[in-house]
Amino acid sequence: MVVRALVVWVLLAVVAVANGVARNFLLEPRIGEAIAHVAGTIVLCALIFLVTLATVGWIGPTRPLEASLIGLLWVVLTLSFEFLAGHFLFGHPWERLLGDYNISRGRFWILVPVVTYLAPRLALRMRGIWSR
């Protein structure tokens, strides 16, 4: 189950990068950075949930705790990649990386790790795989 969860996380990472590229090159020039950020966040959250819904049966959790642990694993991997790669590979300052989580400034990126964590459990429930 863990290996399959990791495979799906890689797929989610590819989807997230593609979403970011589309946001930067298609949305930002037309609607501006602030609105593109919000739209891109909403689209990515929907994509995360759809990929999870499509793959949760293959991953194999059968209990809510297993699904929650998968979500937690995905969040840890996502935040690690986002902050470590963002800072050390792409040279973004920590302030910029943390700035995407500042809701008071119209930055709603916090929804991505929240949805990433909740998606496996909700998808498990929706697919009717839930056992007690």
BALOBA-1460 file (C-alpha; in Angstrom, 3 decimals):
// residues 132
<rec num="1" residu="m" x="0.000" y="0.000" z="0.000"/>
<rec num="2" residu="v" x="2.826" y="2.456" z="0.823"/>
<rec num="3" residu="v" x="4.565" y="1.925" z="-2.523"/>
<rec num="4" residu="r" x="1.300" y="2.531" z="-4.366"/>
<rec num="5" residu="a" x="0.676" y="5.663" z="-2.298"/>
<rec num="6" residu="l" x="4.151" y="6.894" z="-3.279"/>
<rec num="7" residu="v" x="3.450" y="6.207" z="-6.955"/>
<rec num="8" residu="v" x="0.242" y="8.231" z="-6.746"/>
<rec num="9" residu="w" x="2.073" y="11.028" z="-4.942"/>
<rec num="10" residu="v" x="4.532" y="11.234" z="-7.854"/>
<rec num="11" residu="l" x="1.532" y="11.495" z="-10.179"/>
<rec num="12" residu="l" x="0.114" y="14.261" z="-7.961"/>
<rec num="13" residu="a" x="3.452" y="16.080" z="-8.090"/>
<rec num="14" residu="v" x="3.427" y="15.928" z="-11.899"/>
<rec num="15" residu="v" x="-0.155" y="17.213" z="-11.937"/>
<rec num="16" residu="a" x="0.812" y="20.046" z="-9.558"/>
<rec num="17" residu="v" x="3.775" y="21.088" z="-11.705"/>
<rec num="18" residu="a" x="1.631" y="21.012" z="-14.869"/>
<rec num="19" residu="n" x="-1.010" y="23.081" z="-13.075"/>
<rec num="20" residu="g" x="1.645" y="25.617" z="-12.064"/>
<rec num="21" residu="v" x="2.993" y="25.871" z="-15.601"/>
<rec num="22" residu="a" x="-0.509" y="26.344" z="-16.994"/>
<rec num="23" residu="r" x="-1.268" y="28.967" z="-14.344"/>
<rec num="24" residu="n" x="1.941" y="30.892" z="-15.075"/>
<rec num="25" residu="f" x="1.715" y="30.834" z="-18.851"/>
<rec num="26" residu="l" x="-2.019" y="30.764" z="-19.550"/>
<rec num="27" residu="l" x="-3.798" y="32.442" z="-16.658"/>
<rec num="28" residu="e" x="-1.401" y="35.040" z="-15.266"/>
<rec num="29" residu="p" x="-0.969" y="37.008" z="-18.511"/>
<rec num="30" residu="r" x="-4.742" y="37.206" z="-18.915"/>
<rec num="31" residu="i" x="-6.102" y="37.715" z="-15.397"/>
<rec num="32" residu="g" x="-3.105" y="38.753" z="-13.302"/>
<rec num="33" residu="e" x="-1.047" y="36.955" z="-10.696"/>
<rec num="34" residu="a" x="-3.401" y="37.327" z="-7.714"/>
<rec num="35" residu="i" x="-6.505" y="35.910" z="-9.391"/>
<rec num="36" residu="a" x="-4.435" y="33.278" z="-11.206"/>
<rec num="37" residu="h" x="-3.061" y="32.152" z="-7.818"/>
<rec num="38" residu="v" x="-6.562" y="31.645" z="-6.434"/>
<rec num="39" residu="a" x="-7.823" y="29.948" z="-9.606"/>
<rec num="40" residu="g" x="-4.754" y="27.715" z="-9.799"/>
<rec num="41" residu="t" x="-5.152" y="26.728" z="-6.164"/>
<rec num="42" residu="i" x="-8.802" y="25.780" z="-6.664"/>
<rec num="43" residu="v" x="-8.024" y="23.824" z="-9.841"/>
<rec num="44" residu="l" x="-5.149" y="21.977" z="-8.166"/>
<rec num="45" residu="c" x="-7.313" y="21.064" z="-5.180"/>
<rec num="46" residu="a" x="-9.947" y="19.645" z="-7.542"/>
<rec num="47" residu="l" x="-7.306" y="17.704" z="-9.473"/>
<rec num="48" residu="i" x="-5.805" y="16.291" z="-6.276"/>
<rec num="49" residu="f" x="-9.206" y="15.052" z="-5.212"/>
<rec num="50" residu="l" x="-10.055" y="13.600" z="-8.640"/>
<rec num="51" residu="v" x="-6.734" y="11.730" z="-8.897"/>
<rec num="52" residu="t" x="-7.222" y="10.437" z="-5.358"/>
<rec num="53" residu="l" x="-10.784" y="9.351" z="-6.076"/>
<rec num="54" residu="a" x="-9.602" y="7.492" z="-9.179"/>
<rec num="55" residu="t" x="-6.704" y="5.748" z="-7.426"/>
<rec num="56" residu="v" x="-7.750" y="5.111" z="-3.829"/>
<rec num="57" residu="g" x="-9.051" y="1.646" z="-4.673"/>
<rec num="58" residu="w" x="-5.738" y="0.745" z="-6.298"/>
<rec num="59" residu="i" x="-3.728" y="2.122" z="-3.367"/>
<rec num="60" residu="g" x="-5.657" y="-0.194" z="-1.090"/>
<rec num="61" residu="p" x="-6.624" y="1.450" z="2.194"/>
<rec num="62" residu="t" x="-9.729" y="-0.047" z="3.790"/>
<rec num="63" residu="r" x="-9.912" y="1.889" z="7.047"/>
<rec num="64" residu="p" x="-10.114" y="5.609" z="7.779"/>
<rec num="65" residu="l" x="-6.832" y="5.516" z="9.698"/>
<rec num="66" residu="e" x="-4.991" y="4.045" z="6.700"/>
<rec num="67" residu="a" x="-6.442" y="6.722" z="4.437"/>
<rec num="68" residu="s" x="-5.484" y="9.448" z="6.915"/>
<rec num="69" residu="l" x="-1.918" y="8.114" z="7.094"/>
<rec num="70" residu="i" x="-1.693" y="8.184" z="3.301"/>
<rec num="71" residu="g" x="-2.870" y="11.806" z="3.352"/>
<rec num="72" residu="l" x="-0.319" y="12.643" z="6.016"/>
<rec num="73" residu="l" x="2.454" y="10.982" z="3.995"/>
<rec num="74" residu="w" x="1.445" y="12.984" z="0.931"/>
<rec num="75" residu="v" x="1.433" y="16.253" z="2.880"/>
<rec num="76" residu="v" x="4.880" y="15.611" z="4.356"/>
<rec num="77" residu="l" x="6.272" y="14.747" z="0.910"/>
<rec num="78" residu="t" x="4.562" y="17.723" z="-0.717"/>
<rec num="79" residu="l" x="5.740" y="20.275" z="1.827"/>
<rec num="80" residu="s" x="9.233" y="18.807" z="1.851"/>
<rec num="81" residu="f" x="9.434" y="19.021" z="-1.921"/>
<rec num="82" residu="e" x="7.873" y="22.476" z="-2.060"/>
<rec num="83" residu="f" x="10.138" y="24.050" z="0.535"/>
<rec num="84" residu="l" x="13.392" y="22.157" z="-0.011"/>
<rec num="85" residu="a" x="13.302" y="22.155" z="-3.816"/>
<rec num="86" residu="g" x="11.836" y="25.649" z="-3.891"/>
<rec num="87" residu="h" x="14.627" y="27.033" z="-1.761"/>
<rec num="88" residu="f" x="17.667" y="24.926" z="-2.592"/>
<rec num="89" residu="l" x="17.016" y="24.024" z="-6.238"/>
<rec num="90" residu="f" x="15.097" y="27.061" z="-7.477"/>
<rec num="91" residu="g" x="16.608" y="29.658" z="-5.155"/>
<rec num="92" residu="h" x="13.358" y="31.095" z="-3.793"/>
<rec num="93" residu="p" x="13.748" y="32.824" z="-0.438"/>
<rec num="94" residu="w" x="11.941" y="31.296" z="2.536"/>
<rec num="95" residu="e" x="9.771" y="34.430" z="2.810"/>
<rec num="96" residu="r" x="8.401" y="33.905" z="-0.693"/>
<rec num="97" residu="l" x="7.700" y="30.232" z="-0.066"/>
<rec num="98" residu="l" x="5.916" y="30.975" z="3.215"/>
<rec num="99" residu="g" x="4.110" y="33.939" z="1.649"/>
<rec num="100" residu="d" x="1.847" y="31.645" z="-0.373"/>
<rec num="101" residu="y" x="0.273" y="30.554" z="2.915"/>
<rec num="102" residu="n" x="-0.634" y="34.096" z="4.033"/>
<rec num="103" residu="i" x="-4.424" y="34.163" z="3.796"/>
<rec num="104" residu="s" x="-4.570" y="37.795" z="4.930"/>
<rec num="105" residu="r" x="-2.749" y="38.692" z="1.701"/>
<rec num="106" residu="g" x="-5.101" y="36.717" z="-0.529"/>
<rec num="107" residu="r" x="-2.859" y="33.653" z="-0.706"/>
<rec num="108" residu="f" x="-4.845" y="30.452" z="-0.341"/>
<rec num="109" residu="w" x="-2.175" y="27.829" z="-0.952"/>
<rec num="110" residu="i" x="-2.880" y="26.365" z="2.512"/>
<rec num="111" residu="l" x="-5.861" y="24.661" z="0.853"/>
<rec num="112" residu="v" x="-3.506" y="22.399" z="-1.100"/>
<rec num="113" residu="p" x="-2.022" y="20.541" z="1.890"/>
<rec num="114" residu="v" x="-5.436" y="20.482" z="3.591"/>
<rec num="115" residu="v" x="-7.089" y="18.878" z="0.557"/>
<rec num="116" residu="t" x="-4.088" y="16.595" z="0.079"/>
<rec num="117" residu="y" x="-4.514" y="15.320" z="3.632"/>
<rec num="118" residu="l" x="-8.298" y="14.920" z="3.486"/>
<rec num="119" residu="a" x="-8.607" y="13.527" z="-0.053"/>
<rec num="120" residu="p" x="-7.739" y="9.858" z="0.642"/>
<rec num="121" residu="r" x="-10.183" y="9.604" z="3.535"/>
<rec num="122" residu="l" x="-12.999" y="11.346" z="1.666"/>
<rec num="123" residu="a" x="-12.333" y="9.346" z="-1.510"/>
<rec num="124" residu="l" x="-12.351" y="6.110" z="0.466"/>
<rec num="125" residu="r" x="-15.714" y="7.048" z="1.926"/>
<rec num="126" residu="m" x="-17.157" y="8.094" z="-1.453"/>
<rec num="127" residu="r" x="-15.977" y="4.922" z="-3.142"/>
<rec num="128" residu="g" x="-17.692" y="2.844" z="-0.459"/>
<rec num="129" residu="i" x="-14.478" y="1.052" z="0.526"/>
<rec num="130" residu="w" x="-14.744" y="2.238" z="4.133"/>
<rec num="131" residu="s" x="-14.763" y="-0.531" z="6.698"/>
<rec num="132" residu="r" x="-14.867" y="-0.123" z="10.443"/>
